[in-house]
Amino acid sequence: GVGELAGVAKRNKFALPSDPLTRDLLRSPFYLNEFLSLPEVDRKKSLKEFKKVLWLKRIQRGNPNDTASSTFVKLVSRKAEQGEYWLDESKADAADLKKLVDRGIIAKDTEADSFYVTHDIYAEWALEKTVERLFAVVGIGQLHSKLPDVGLFHRAYRLWLADKLYENQEVVCSIVRDIATRANGRWRDDTLIAVLTSSQADVFLSSQKELLFANKGEFLKQIVQLVRLSFRTECDDLFGIKGLDVNLDSLKYVWTRPFGEAWETLIRFLFENQEDLFAIELDEVVQLLCDWCIANNSGETTRMAAVLILEIALRNSGTDF
């Protein structure tokens, strides 16, 4: 985790980057190793610039005009779209393929007589490049309809958007306003997940208050449901019930609990906008608040959630609530 990373940095006497997204990335041994191999000036870059440095170093080998890197992007995009493990090199330049093999970016399986990508992170970078280049051409309005509707591209889109949101606050509102009315369910959820996990989550919620509460809070309810379903982690202590010795592997269902800052950001927004909140149907909101309070019995977010639950109960006394 982040705390463990800070301990490693202290023991080995190196400074962590100020950019929180880059710091989070360094929990991966691959990225930490790359980070420590860079000169001091490159260690202070934003996540987007940090990845640019790594792409130039690892894939392009110091040459921004390298054609092999473009070939690699095309190969990985075609592989992801087709859902294949092997690369389809039938239309690739032979010289570029050799360069990629020599650089250790791809390798050939002699038995299958086919090429594969040597590291998932390299493929991840290539797909993010595809999303960025398509965005530069068509903009956010057509981006979702142009991207292949497959899992690897959905992940690449979330990673790309996370960088984009951190880089430019204005992008948050324009993108979310657009997907609220135009994108299909999965792209919409991807966008909201990226927004809610970014440092701009509170900016989005506060600036889009009117949109969130419009139509009886329909869009807000969608976000509440998404947070309840997507931002969870496995619960290894059954919510801290003392003396309960349970082998989790033997359970029929996986126990989960709320996880991530998205819960805290959303609950704080709800607490700060109570009057608007009480004008909409609150079933999903109550479930969100109860989920949090069951798993967290102390803290400021728990206090706000408990106050909201009490206020909702008081306002609904004498009803079927």
C-alpha positions, -999 to 999 in steps of 0.1 A, spaced: 0 0 0 9 37 1 21 35 37 44 6 28 58 26 -2 65 56 21 84 32 44 105 19 15 113 54 3 124 65 38 146 34 43 162 38 9 165 76 11 146 86 -21 118 112 -24 84 102 -36 67 123 -63 42 149 -52 17 138 -79 -7 113 -60 -15 93 -92 22 87 -98 27 78 -62 -1 53 -64 14 38 -96 48 32 -78 32 5 -56 38 -17 -87 74 -31 -86 77 -25 -123 69 12 -121 90 17 -89 120 2 -106 115 24 -136 111 54 -114 143 48 -95 162 44 -128 152 79 -139 172 111 -133 158 134 -105 143 159 -130 121 131 -145 110 119 -111 91 151 -105 68 149 -135 30 144 -135 17 109 -142 10 118 -179 46 131 -183 60 102 -163 44 77 -187 56 97 -217 92 94 -204 87 56 -200 72 52 -235 101 71 -250 126 51 -230 112 16 -232 92 15 -264 107 42 -287 143 38 -273 149 76 -273 135 83 -308 102 102 -309 98 95 -346 103 58 -342 80 38 -366 82 6 -346 63 21 -317 34 30 -341 34 -5 -354 33 -18 -318 2 4 -311 -16 -10 -341 -7 -46 -333 -20 -43 -297 -51 -25 -307 -60 -52 -333 -52 -79 -307 -75 -63 -281 -103 -57 -306 -102 -93 -318 -99 -107 -283 -68 -128 -292 -37 -136 -272 -13 -137 -302 -5 -106 -323 -16 -105 -359 16 -94 -376 3 -101 -412 2 -64 -420 32 -53 -399 65 -41 -413 91 -68 -409 118 -43 -399 96 -28 -372 88 -63 -359 125 -71 -356 131 -38 -337 103 -47 -312 117 -82 -307 152 -68 -302 139 -43 -276 121 -71 -257 87 -56 -263 73 -86 -282 86 -121 -285 79 -151 -308 66 -184 -295 84 -209 -318 58 -237 -312 28 -215 -320 48 -196 -346 32 -163 -333 42 -132 -316 30 -120 -281 36 -89 -259 62 -96 -232 45 -74 -205 9 -65 -199 20 -29 -190 34 -24 -225 1 -34 -240 -17 -11 -215 4 19 -227 -3 11 -263 -41 10 -258 -40 43 -239 -21 57 -269 -49 45 -291 -76 62 -270 -56 95 -268 -51 96 -306 -87 88 -313 -98 115 -288 -76 140 -306 -94 133 -339 -131 129 -329 -134 145 -294 -154 130 -265 -187 132 -284 -178 104 -307 -151 87 -287 -173 60 -272 -189 50 -304 -155 47 -322 -138 26 -295 -142 -12 -296 -167 -23 -270 -144 -49 -254 -129 -52 -219 -93 -42 -226 -105 -9 -243 -128 -2 -214 -99 -5 -190 -76 16 -213 -103 43 -214 -106 45 -176 -68 48 -173 -66 74 -200 -95 94 -185 -80 93 -150 -49 110 -164 -71 135 -183 -92 145 -153 -61 152 -132 -46 172 -159 -76 195 -166 -105 202 -142 -127 216 -170 -126 182 -187 -144 167 -158 -177 186 -163 -177 186 -201 -171 148 -203 -196 139 -177 -223 162 -190 -218 145 -224 -219 109 -212 -249 116 -190 -270 119 -221 -251 102 -249 -230 72 -238 -243 37 -233 -244 21 -199 -209 6 -198 -191 37 -211 -211 58 -188 -201 37 -158 -164 37 -169 -165 75 -171 -181 78 -137 -157 53 -121 -128 73 -135 -143 106 -122 -151 92 -87 -116 78 -82 -99 110 -93 -90 140 -72 -117 159 -91 -146 139 -77 -158 166 -54 -154 192 -82 -177 171 -104 -204 166 -78 -205 202 -67 -205 216 -102 -231 192 -115 -255 195 -86 -284 206 -109 -279 177 -133 -276 152 -104 -309 163 -87 -328 167 -120 -356 142 -129 -361 132 -93 -324 126 -88 -322 99 -115 -285 105 -123 -276 108 -87 -293 74 -80 -272 59 -108 -241 71 -92 -251 59 -58 -258 24 -72 -225 24 -91 -205 33 -59 -223 6 -39 -215 -20 -65 -181 -10 -79 -162 4 -49 -159 -26 -26 -132 -49 -14 -132 -84 2 -140 -83 39 -116 -106 58 -129 -98 93 -167 -100 87 -170 -63 98 -149 -68 129 -171 -93 147 -149 -104 176 -146 -140 184 -161 -151 151 -136 -175 135 -147 -182 99 -127 -197 71 -136 -173 42 -127 -199 16 -155 -221 29 -182 -195 25 -206 -198 -4 -206 -161 -10 -178 -135 -9 -183 -109 19 -174 -74 8 -173 -39 24 -171 -3 11 -137 7 -1 -123 38 -16 -126 76 -13 -156 76 -36 -178 66 -7 -166 94 15 -168 120 -13 -204 110 -22 -216 109 15 -201 143 21 -219 157 -9 -252 142 2 -247 156 37 -240 191 23 -271 191 1 -297 176 25 -326 198 14 -322 188 -22 -317 152 -12 -350 150 8 -369 159 -23 -361 126 -41 -368 89 -35 -342 78 -9 -342 40 -10 -308 37 -27 -293 65 -6 -303 48 26 -288 16 15 -255 34 7 -254 51 41 -262 18 59 -235 -1 40 -210 25 51 -221 26 88 -221 -12 91 -185 -14 80 -172 18 97 -183 26 133 -163 58 137 -149 88 118 -163 120 102 -179 102 72 -197 78 96 -210 107 116 -224 124 85 -239 91 73 -255 85 107 -269 120 109 -285 116 74 -300 82 83 -315 97 115 -329 128 96 -344 106 69 -360 84 96 -374 114 114 -388 129 82 -404 96 73 -418 88 107 -454 76 104 -448 63 69 -438 29 56 -401 38 56 
